[in-house]
Amino acid sequence: MVNIQEYFSKIKTFYDETGHLPEKNELKKLFNLKSIDKLNLILDKLENSNLIRKNFITKSYEFVNEEKTSSELIQVPLLGKIAAGSPIEAIIDESNSISLPQTMVSSRNVFALKVSGDSMVDSYIVSGDIVLCKRSPSANNGEIVVALFVDNTATLKKYYKEKNQIRLQPMNEKYPPIYTKKISIQGIVTAIIRKC
């Protein structure tokens, strides 16, 4: 029998200690599981109990009820613009920041960028949105990344490591993929902020 509250309590404790929700490999260790099927069963029950949900864009888990976590606001550096289209010069401006609820920020090692362009509209990212990014030098296939080229231009695209190259995939059929041998990943998108 699956004790949902017990598993949720373990996730909450993990969050309180680390500042982010555990990923799947961390959940397997946390729950002392060997089977991914058993883990998926537990996650399904947690979602059905309205305790956690999967973010359909980032594919990561988040709390459903913000009261489960601290309402403390965190200052996140807003480093400038990121192109969702043709790459533009990466100019970092560390003088601005935005205040976000702790529930949105998976760790302290994050930054925000304002989106310019429409190449990611099919991933529900539009011009004027702010993307919250976790600093990371690497990414998994299918993750949306901030990619920096050797000429110091940058773009926001889905990342795919292929046999002899990297494919940066726009999510708008108007734009072709970008193929490159070398990029520097600056971060992975974890959330999207939009003014209504």
QUIFEN-V185050 format. One line per field, one symbol per residue. ss: DSSP state (~ for helix, > for strand, _ for the rest). phi: phi as a letter, one per 20 degrees, with the letter a starting at -180 (. if undefined). burial: b if it has 16 or more other ideal C-beta (glycine too) atoms within 10 Angstrom, else e. A space follows every 50 residues. Layout:
BEGIN
ss: ???
phi: ???
burial: ???
END
This chain:
BEGIN
ss: ___~~~~~~~~~~~~~~~_____~~~~~~~_____~~~~~~~~~~~~~__ _>>>______>>>__~~~____>>>>>>>>>>>____>>______>>>>> >~~~_____>>>>>>>____~~~______>>>>>>________>>>>>__ __>>>>>>>>>____>>>>________>>>___>>>>>>>>>>___
phi: .eeffffffffffgffednbffegfffgffelddefffffffffffffem dcbeffeemeebffefffcfegededfeepdcfdrfgcgedeceedbcec fgfedfbfecbcceecpcfdffdmdcgnfddecefaebbegneeceddef emecbdbfdcedgdaddddfdaffdefddbebbdfeadfdbcdcfe
burial: eeeeeebbeebbebbeeebbbbeeeebbeebeeeeeeebeebbeebeeee bbeeeeebebbbbeeeeebeeeebebbbbbbbbbbebeebeeeeeeeeeb eebbbbeeebbbbbbbbbbbbebebebebbbbbbebeebeeebbbbbbbe eeebbbbbbbeeeeebebbbbeeebeebeeeebebbbbbbbbeeee
END
